[in-house]
Amino acid sequence: MEKLEELYRLAEAHHIPVYCFPLPRCQALSVMDAEGDCQIGIDPMQLESEADEAVKLAHELGHCETGSFYN
């Protein structure tokens, strides 16, 4: 739980909003808009545990922090 809270605090500190909503084709995603701002979406109904949520959030934060996105 502590690591998960740290990840959410990191997202907040870097002004990266994390939205929870249904994602029928994936469990989590991140996008960068035209202004260079990043947002993360996570589908809480598809998460197996807090550890799974932490892994997914860390992965998406990695995309945002490095600017590495699939295109």
MODELLER restraints for C-alpha pairs under 7 A, 6 or more apart:
rsr = mdl.restraints
at = mdl.atoms
rsr.add(forms.Gaussian(group=physical.xy_distance, feature=features.Distance(at['CA:1:A'], at['CA:50:A']), mean=6.66, stdev=0.5))
rsr.add(forms.Gaussian(group=physical.xy_distance, feature=features.Distance(at['CA:4:A'], at['CA:54:A']), mean=5.00, stdev=0.5))
rsr.add(forms.Gaussian(group=physical.xy_distance, feature=features.Distance(at['CA:7:A'], at['CA:58:A']), mean=6.73, stdev=0.5))
rsr.add(forms.Gaussian(group=physical.xy_distance, feature=features.Distance(at['CA:11:A'], at['CA:17:A']), mean=6.73, stdev=0.5))
rsr.add(forms.Gaussian(group=physical.xy_distance, feature=features.Distance(at['CA:16:A'], at['CA:38:A']), mean=5.77, stdev=0.5))
rsr.add(forms.Gaussian(group=physical.xy_distance, feature=features.Distance(at['CA:16:A'], at['CA:39:A']), mean=5.50, stdev=0.5))
rsr.add(forms.Gaussian(group=physical.xy_distance, feature=features.Distance(at['CA:17:A'], at['CA:39:A']), mean=5.31, stdev=0.5))
rsr.add(forms.Gaussian(group=physical.xy_distance, feature=features.Distance(at['CA:17:A'], at['CA:40:A']), mean=6.26, stdev=0.5))
rsr.add(forms.Gaussian(group=physical.xy_distance, feature=features.Distance(at['CA:18:A'], at['CA:39:A']), mean=6.22, stdev=0.5))
rsr.add(forms.Gaussian(group=physical.xy_distance, feature=features.Distance(at['CA:18:A'], at['CA:40:A']), mean=4.70, stdev=0.5))
rsr.add(forms.Gaussian(group=physical.xy_distance, feature=features.Distance(at['CA:18:A'], at['CA:41:A']), mean=5.68, stdev=0.5))
rsr.add(forms.Gaussian(group=physical.xy_distance, feature=features.Distance(at['CA:19:A'], at['CA:40:A']), mean=6.14, stdev=0.5))
rsr.add(forms.Gaussian(group=physical.xy_distance, feature=features.Distance(at['CA:19:A'], at['CA:41:A']), mean=4.71, stdev=0.5))
rsr.add(forms.Gaussian(group=physical.xy_distance, feature=features.Distance(at['CA:19:A'], at['CA:42:A']), mean=6.25, stdev=0.5))
rsr.add(forms.Gaussian(group=physical.xy_distance, feature=features.Distance(at['CA:20:A'], at['CA:41:A']), mean=5.76, stdev=0.5))
rsr.add(forms.Gaussian(group=physical.xy_distance, feature=features.Distance(at['CA:20:A'], at['CA:42:A']), mean=4.98, stdev=0.5))
rsr.add(forms.Gaussian(group=physical.xy_distance, feature=features.Distance(at['CA:20:A'], at['CA:43:A']), mean=5.57, stdev=0.5))
rsr.add(forms.Gaussian(group=physical.xy_distance, feature=features.Distance(at['CA:20:A'], at['CA:44:A']), mean=6.36, stdev=0.5))
rsr.add(forms.Gaussian(group=physical.xy_distance, feature=features.Distance(at['CA:21:A'], at['CA:41:A']), mean=6.89, stdev=0.5))
rsr.add(forms.Gaussian(group=physical.xy_distance, feature=features.Distance(at['CA:21:A'], at['CA:42:A']), mean=6.37, stdev=0.5))
rsr.add(forms.Gaussian(group=physical.xy_distance, feature=features.Distance(at['CA:21:A'], at['CA:43:A']), mean=5.16, stdev=0.5))
rsr.add(forms.Gaussian(group=physical.xy_distance, feature=features.Distance(at['CA:22:A'], at['CA:43:A']), mean=4.98, stdev=0.5))
rsr.add(forms.Gaussian(group=physical.xy_distance, feature=features.Distance(at['CA:23:A'], at['CA:43:A']), mean=5.53, stdev=0.5))
rsr.add(forms.Gaussian(group=physical.xy_distance, feature=features.Distance(at['CA:27:A'], at['CA:42:A']), mean=6.00, stdev=0.5))
rsr.add(forms.Gaussian(group=physical.xy_distance, feature=features.Distance(at['CA:27:A'], at['CA:43:A']), mean=5.33, stdev=0.5))
rsr.add(forms.Gaussian(group=physical.xy_distance, feature=features.Distance(at['CA:27:A'], at['CA:46:A']), mean=5.89, stdev=0.5))
rsr.add(forms.Gaussian(group=physical.xy_distance, feature=features.Distance(at['CA:28:A'], at['CA:41:A']), mean=5.50, stdev=0.5))
rsr.add(forms.Gaussian(group=physical.xy_distance, feature=features.Distance(at['CA:28:A'], at['CA:42:A']), mean=4.28, stdev=0.5))
rsr.add(forms.Gaussian(group=physical.xy_distance, feature=features.Distance(at['CA:28:A'], at['CA:43:A']), mean=6.14, stdev=0.5))
rsr.add(forms.Gaussian(group=physical.xy_distance, feature=features.Distance(at['CA:28:A'], at['CA:56:A']), mean=6.51, stdev=0.5))
rsr.add(forms.Gaussian(group=physical.xy_distance, feature=features.Distance(at['CA:29:A'], at['CA:40:A']), mean=5.78, stdev=0.5))
rsr.add(forms.Gaussian(group=physical.xy_distance, feature=features.Distance(at['CA:29:A'], at['CA:41:A']), mean=5.31, stdev=0.5))
rsr.add(forms.Gaussian(group=physical.xy_distance, feature=features.Distance(at['CA:29:A'], at['CA:42:A']), mean=6.62, stdev=0.5))
rsr.add(forms.Gaussian(group=physical.xy_distance, feature=features.Distance(at['CA:29:A'], at['CA:60:A']), mean=6.32, stdev=0.5))
rsr.add(forms.Gaussian(group=physical.xy_distance, feature=features.Distance(at['CA:30:A'], at['CA:38:A']), mean=6.88, stdev=0.5))
rsr.add(forms.Gaussian(group=physical.xy_distance, feature=features.Distance(at['CA:30:A'], at['CA:39:A']), mean=5.64, stdev=0.5))
rsr.add(forms.Gaussian(group=physical.xy_distance, feature=features.Distance(at['CA:30:A'], at['CA:40:A']), mean=4.33, stdev=0.5))
rsr.add(forms.Gaussian(group=physical.xy_distance, feature=features.Distance(at['CA:30:A'], at['CA:41:A']), mean=6.24, stdev=0.5))
rsr.add(forms.Gaussian(group=physical.xy_distance, feature=features.Distance(at['CA:30:A'], at['CA:60:A']), mean=5.61, stdev=0.5))
rsr.add(forms.Gaussian(group=physical.xy_distance, feature=features.Distance(at['CA:31:A'], at['CA:38:A']), mean=5.55, stdev=0.5))
rsr.add(forms.Gaussian(group=physical.xy_distance, feature=features.Distance(at['CA:31:A'], at['CA:39:A']), mean=5.55, stdev=0.5))
rsr.add(forms.Gaussian(group=physical.xy_distance, feature=features.Distance(at['CA:31:A'], at['CA:40:A']), mean=6.61, stdev=0.5))
rsr.add(forms.Gaussian(group=physical.xy_distance, feature=features.Distance(at['CA:32:A'], at['CA:38:A']), mean=4.26, stdev=0.5))
rsr.add(forms.Gaussian(group=physical.xy_distance, feature=features.Distance(at['CA:32:A'], at['CA:39:A']), mean=6.52, stdev=0.5))
rsr.add(forms.Gaussian(group=physical.xy_distance, feature=features.Distance(at['CA:38:A'], at['CA:64:A']), mean=5.91, stdev=0.5))
rsr.add(forms.Gaussian(group=physical.xy_distance, feature=features.Distance(at['CA:40:A'], at['CA:60:A']), mean=6.72, stdev=0.5))
rsr.add(forms.Gaussian(group=physical.xy_distance, feature=features.Distance(at['CA:47:A'], at['CA:53:A']), mean=6.05, stdev=0.5))
rsr.add(forms.Gaussian(group=physical.xy_distance, feature=features.Distance(at['CA:63:A'], at['CA:69:A']), mean=6.02, stdev=0.5))
